[in-house]
């Protein structure tokens, strides 16, 4: 049985189904840039931007554990963007020079 084949009687998706659809639309957006996927007034999925609603396929801002990348510290961005072992030489150089980490 498909995850989406059992919509509750309330007519709303379960949290698991919402997570699945969010991932699906993110995949669509990455595969087909510029695609519009939204919902019309009845809550039905549409590809017509004239019917309004946010673009569910629009790329989302990247986050680190739910915090937008633009809001994290420089050090947290380094940890996120750099493989931990790639920073080892930089850490050793700072330690040998008796320097504190850059801010």
N, C-alpha and C positions, 0 to 999 in steps of 0.2 A: 504494500500500500504506500502510495506517495505521501510525502509530508504535507502536501497542499490539498490532498483529496478529502481531508476531514475538517471542514470549516465548522466551528462550533455553532450551535443554534443561534447564539447571540449575533452571528454575522461578522464577528471580528476574528482576526487571526490570533493564534497563540503567540507567546513570546518567541518560541522556537521557529514558528513559521515566519514571523516578522524578521528574525535574524537571517533566515535562509533567503528571503526575498531581498533584503538589503545587500547581502553578499552577491546574489544573482545580478542585481542592477549595477552594483559596482563592477562586476565582471563585464557587463554589457558596455558600461561607460569606458572601460579601459580598452576593450576590443573595438569599439565604434565611437571614437571621439565626436562630440557634437550631437549625439543622439539625445532626443528629448523623450523621457518617460515620466508621465505624471498621472494624476487622477482627476477625473471629471467630478461634477457636483454629486453624482451618485456613488462616488467612491470606486468607479471602474477604472482600470488602467487604460491610458490613452497615449498615443504618440503625437497628439495635436496640441502644440503649445498654446493655441488660441483658446483652449478650454480652461486654461489657468492652472493654478497649483504649482508647487515647487517642482523642479526637475529632479526626480528621484535618481536619475542616472548621472547627475552632476558630480564631478570629483569632489571628494571631501577633503578638508584640511587634514594633513597627517597629524597623528597624535602619538604621544608616548604614554601608555597606560591611561588613556582618556584625557590627558592634558594636551591642548594644542601645541604644536611644535614651536609656534611663535611665542608661547608663554613660558617655556622651560629655560633654565639657565644655560649658559654657554657650556659648562661642564657636562650637563645632562645631554646636550646635543652631541658633544664629543663621544660620550659613552654610547649613544644611540647610533651615530654615523660611522664610528670606527670600531673595527674588530678589537676586542680587548687585548689580544696579543700584539697587535700592530702599535699600540700605544706604550708598550713596555719599555722600549728604548727611550722614549720621551720622558717617561716617569723616572727611569734610572738616571738620565742626564740631569734632571732637576734635582734629584736626591744628591748626586755627586757634587753638584755646584752649590748645594745647601740653599737652594732657592725654593720659595713657596710656589705652589701651583699658580699658573696665570689666572687672572680673573676676567 
